[in-house]
Amino acid sequence: MTDEIYDGLSQLGGVSKLVDNPNDAVLEKVANPWPNSAYFVRFTCPEFTSLCPVTGQPDFAHIVIDYVPGKYLVESKSLKFYMHSFRNHASFHEDCTVGIAERLVKELNPVWLRIGGYWYPRGGIPIDVFYQTAEPPKGIWIPDQDVPTYRGRG
């Protein structure tokens, strides 16, 4: 692997500023160093926050992003900053979860992607939102997300 895959990245290795809106967040990608190998990548964001668009109250979720990369990988610092950009963004659970998935698909064009949005209760009811691009590819070990139904998640 060479440093060439990092050419053009604007956030890695330097000071970056959080933005207040996911539409303004820069989501960067790098060339997959193993494009001919089928493998699985997982990102877990157990402290995801956004705002309720009606009350302005904070909403909390445990987000799990699974994907099989194609030509590109998501650069992890930019993903972290993208996820944090929802902190002051007012949007329903479904919009946040599916919006994250659609943005990653648009930017990366992965072989396969799924996201689990495990939201903590609002009004006494937890809402879980799931998105998947297609059936999982054959021959790749894809573990369960292992986030239990709500009983004080963690």
SVG drawing of the C-alpha trace seen along z (x, -y; Angstrom):
<svg xmlns="http://www.w3.org/2000/svg" viewBox="-45 -24 49 43">
<polyline fill="none" stroke="black" stroke-width="0.4" points="0.0,0.0 1.3,-3.4 0.6,-6.9 -0.8,-7.7 -4.3,-6.6 -4.3,-9.5 -3.7,-12.1 -6.5,-14.7 -7.9,-14.1 -8.8,-17.3 -9.5,-16.2 -7.0,-13.4 -3.9,-14.5 -5.0,-18.1 -7.5,-20.2 -11.0,-19.8 -14.1,-21.7 -17.5,-20.1 -20.4,-21.3 -24.0,-21.7 -25.7,-20.0 -25.0,-16.6 -25.5,-18.1 -22.5,-20.3 -20.3,-17.5 -17.4,-16.3 -17.5,-12.6 -14.2,-11.4 -13.1,-8.1 -9.8,-6.4 -8.9,-3.7 -9.5,-0.2 -6.0,1.3 -7.5,4.8 -10.1,4.3 -9.9,7.9 -10.5,9.3 -14.0,9.6 -14.1,8.5 -16.4,7.0 -16.1,3.6 -18.1,2.5 -18.3,-0.9 -20.2,-1.3 -21.4,-4.6 -22.9,-3.9 -23.4,-7.6 -25.1,-9.0 -27.3,-12.0 -29.7,-14.2 -32.6,-16.4 -36.3,-15.7 -37.7,-18.0 -40.9,-18.7 -39.7,-19.2 -36.0,-20.1 -35.2,-17.5 -32.1,-15.3 -32.5,-11.8 -29.9,-9.1 -29.1,-6.0 -26.6,-3.1 -25.8,-3.1 -24.1,-0.1 -22.8,-0.4 -21.7,2.7 -20.4,2.8 -18.4,4.8 -16.2,2.3 -15.9,2.0 -13.4,-0.3 -13.4,-2.7 -13.3,-2.8 -14.8,-5.5 -12.1,-7.5 -12.9,-7.0 -12.2,-10.5 -14.6,-12.0 -17.2,-9.4 -16.8,-10.4 -17.3,-14.1 -20.2,-13.3 -21.9,-11.3 -21.3,-14.2 -22.9,-16.7 -26.3,-15.2 -25.8,-16.4 -27.6,-19.8 -29.7,-18.5 -33.4,-18.1 -34.7,-15.0 -36.8,-11.9 -35.1,-8.6 -35.9,-7.1 -34.6,-10.1 -31.3,-10.0 -30.7,-6.3 -31.7,-6.0 -30.0,-9.3 -26.7,-8.0 -27.1,-4.8 -28.0,-6.6 -25.1,-9.0 -22.6,-6.2 -24.0,-4.3 -23.7,-7.4 -20.2,-8.2 -18.7,-4.7 -20.8,-2.5 -20.1,0.5 -20.6,4.1 -23.1,4.3 -24.2,2.1 -26.5,2.4 -27.2,0.0 -29.0,0.6 -30.3,-2.4 -31.1,-1.3 -32.8,-4.3 -33.4,-4.9 -37.1,-5.4 -38.9,-8.6 -42.2,-8.8 -41.6,-5.3 -41.2,-3.6 -37.8,-2.7 -37.7,-2.9 -35.2,-0.7 -34.6,-1.5 -32.8,0.9 -31.6,0.4 -29.8,2.9 -28.8,2.5 -29.4,6.1 -28.9,9.7 -25.5,10.1 -22.8,11.4 -22.1,15.1 -18.8,16.3 -18.3,13.4 -18.6,13.8 -21.1,11.1 -21.7,11.2 -25.0,10.3 -25.1,6.7 -25.8,8.0 -27.6,5.0 -30.5,6.3 -34.0,5.0 -34.4,2.2 -33.9,3.1 -31.5,0.3 -29.2,0.6 -25.5,0.3"/>
</svg>
